[in-house]
Amino acid sequence: MISYKVVVNQQTKQYIIKPYGIKWMNFILTPELISAQLDQFTETTPTLEDEVILAGGKKATVEEVLALVPASNPEIYIGTTQPANTFKLWIDTSMDDVDILRAIRDANPQSTQLAALFDDMKDPHTEWWDSDNLEGVLFGDSPLLPSEVSINNAVLPDILDPNKVYFLRLRFGLNLLGISGLTDLFYLNVGGGLTSIDISTFANIQCLGLYYNALTSESIESILHYLVLFNNPNTNHGNFLDLTGGTNAVFETWTTQSISDYDILISRYWNITYNSAS
């Protein structure tokens, strides 16, 4: 039996129905696949006029969906973790990695590059990577991921999740970078004027390119702090942090704590480059 889940896009407040664990596919709405309990969301209760986005791009209003189902259904699970197989429909308020990337795109409507890169008409797993400009994302099932790991002398887990993003490179400006949910990243490279970035959820990060940004001394202190906390030594000398270019704070303005953390990271085989006033 295939389990289906309803995903709430927290940015657009739209509801997406898709089969769990397999590729997107077209299907016909039936009472067995959706429940009237859509209205049981605690934080974002849908109205009858709200649209439900179905797999394959089909759309229906909540009112149209509710007309197909009984008032209640015991085979519905509402939560943020994977349910047991006894449930036919999983109603989930969390966002997967594809949803997070779509939210980043939607939060930056000025970026035509981002819109083209993360186009909904493309398959995220195979087409959200631009081989010509070497930017985009690589999921755990990407055949390109091993070569990128080798180039950067990085170390990946023995078992990769095909639905997780491990590699993200964006070389153009973003007003908002809400990527904290991409918790399996080992490589992150972003440029274009960021004044701060939250890496507190990137426990596996090994390669961090933040050149040509506008990171403050305080932001750099936070970055170094978490890299020390994560303690990801790599005897292949693959770990790097690039803080050069742009208006990233120069080394002479770094805090005492930043310099202390820098020394610790150097002892752990990190290669760190930065701006200097001299």
N, C-alpha and C positions, 0 to 999 in steps of 0.2 A: 504494500500500500504506500502510495506517495503522500508525504506530509506537505501541506502548503502553509505558507506564512504570509501575514499581512505586515508589511514594513511601513512605519511612519517616517517619512522624510521630515526631520525636525526643522529644516529650513523652509520648506514649502508647505508643510502640514498636509501633504498629499499621502494617500494610502496606496501601497503597492502590493498586489497579490502575486506571489510567485511560488513555484515548487521549491522545496528546500533540498539542497544538496545536488541539484542537477542544473543544466543550462536552462535559460529562459525558453519558454515554449508557448505556443498558442493553446488555449483550451476554452471550453464553453462553461460559463458559470452555471452551476447547479446547486441545489440545496445541500448537497454533500460536501461542497468545496468552500462554502462561506456561511457565516453565521450572523444572526441578528445582533450578536453581542459586540458588534463593532462599537456600539455606544457605551461600552464599559471602560473605555480608556479613562484613566483618572486625571491625566494632565491635559490632553488634547481631545476632548470629546467632539466627534464629527457632527456636523449638521446634515440635514437631509440633502442640501444642495452641494455638499462637498463631493469632489470627484474621487472615485477609486480608479487607480491605474492598474489595468490587468496585464498579465504577461502577454507579450506580443504587441503592446501598445494600445490595445482596446481600452475604452473608458466607459464608466457608468457612474451615476450618482449613487450616493449612499441609499437614497430612497428606492432606487431601482434594485439595488442589491438586497435590501431588506424585504422587498416584495417576493423574493425567491425562496426565502428560508422561514422556518418556524421561529417562534418567539425566543426559544432557547435551544441550546444544543450541548449535551454533555461531553461531546467529543472535541470541544474547543479548549485550547490552552492559552492563557494570557500571561505573558512573562517575558523576561529578557534572556533566559537560558534555554538551551535545546530541550524540548519536552520528550517524554516517553513516546514510543510509537503508537500508543493507544489513542492518541489524538490525531484527528484528521486535519485540523487547522491550527496553526500557531500564530497568534496575534502578538507581535513583538514591537516594542518601541525603540529598540536599539538600532544602530546604523552599522552596516557592514562596510568594508573598505571601499567598495564601489560607491555606496551612498555618500561616504565622506568626501570622496573625490568630486562627486557631482555637487556637493554642497560648497566646496572650495570654488568650483567653476561658477556656480550661481551667485556666490558672494563677490565675484569679480567680473561683473558684466562688461566692464571696460576692456577686458582682455579678449581680443578676438583669437589670439593664439591658444588660450586655454579652452575656449569654446570649440575650436577646431580639434584640439588634442583629445579632449574628453567628450566627444560627440556621442550622443545617445544612439545614433544609428550605427555605431561601430561596436565590435565586440571588445569589452574592456581587457580581456585576457590576451588578445592577440593584436589589437589595433590601437590601444592607448599608448603605444610606444612609437615615436617617430625615429626611424632608423637613419634618416638623412641628417637630422639635427641632433641626434642622440639625446632625446629628452622624452619624458613621460614616465610611465610606471611599468614595473615588471612584477608579475605575480609569481607565486610559488610554482605554478605549472608552466612558466615561460621557458622555452628552450634556450633563450638568450641569457638567462640568469647565471648559469655556470661560468660563461665566458667573462661576464662582468665581475663575478667573484674572483676569478683568476687574475684579471687585470689589476684589481685593487688589493690583492693579497689578503682578502678577507676570509673569514671562517663562518660558514652557515651551519645551522642545526642539521643533524642527519636526516630528520623528517621535516619536510616542508608542507605547509598548508596551501593547497592550490588556490584558495580564496583570499589569501593574505598578500598584501603588498610588502615586498622586501627591498625594493629599489625605487627611489623617486628622485628625478632630476628635472627641475624647472629653471630655465635660464632667463625668465622675464619677470617683470615687476608684478607684485601682488599687493593689494591693499589689505587683505586678510588671509592669513594662512592658518586655518583651523585643522591642523593635521594631527592633533594629539591622540586621536583615536587609532592612528596607524601604528599600533604598538609593536609590530614585528619588523619595523624598518632596521636594516643594517647599514643602508647607504641613503643619505639625504643630501641633496645639493640644490640650494635655492639662492637666487640672487635677485636684486632689484629694489633695494631701498627698505628692507625690513629694519625696524628699530629695536625689535625684540622678537624672541621666539621661545616657546615653551617646549623643552625637550624632556620634561619630567617623566613622560611615559615611554621613552625610547630606551628601555633597559638593554636592548641588544645592539644599539648603534655603535658602529665601528668607523664609519667614514662620514664626515660631516663637513660639507663645503658651504661656507657662508660668506664667500667673498662678494665684494661690490654691494654690500648692504650698508646700513647706517646704525649698526649695533652700538649701544651705549656701553660705558664701562660697567654699569650695573648689570646689563644683559649678559655681557661676557662673563662676569662673575658667576651668574646663575648657570650658564652653560658649562663652565669648568667644574662647578660644584657637582652637578649631576653626573658628568663624565667620571669624576673621581668616585662618586657614590656607586655607579654601576659597575666599576672595576672590571673592564673588559680588556685584559692584557692580551696581546697578540704577538707571539714571538716571530711571526712572519713579517713584522714591522709594517703591517697593513693599516693600522689605525692612523687616521689623520684628521686634523681640524684645521681648516683654512679660514682665516679671518682677515685676509688681505683685501686691499682695494676699497673702493667706495669711500665712505666716511666712518667706517668701523673705528671704534676708539683705539688710539695708538697705545702701545705697550706702556709708555711712560705714565699714562693716566690710569692704569689698572690698579685695583685695590690690592692691599697686602694679602688678602685671602686668595685673590685671583692668582697672584704670583706663586703663592704656596701650592695651590692646586695645580698650576702649570708644572711646577717642579715634580710633583707626584706623577703626573701623567707622562712626563718625559721619561721617568724611571720605569714606566710601564710600557715602553716602546711606542708611545704616541709621537707622531710627527706633527708639530703645531707651527703654523706660519701666521704672521700678524703684521699689522702696520706699525711703523716706528717713526718717531719724530726726527730721528737722526738720519 
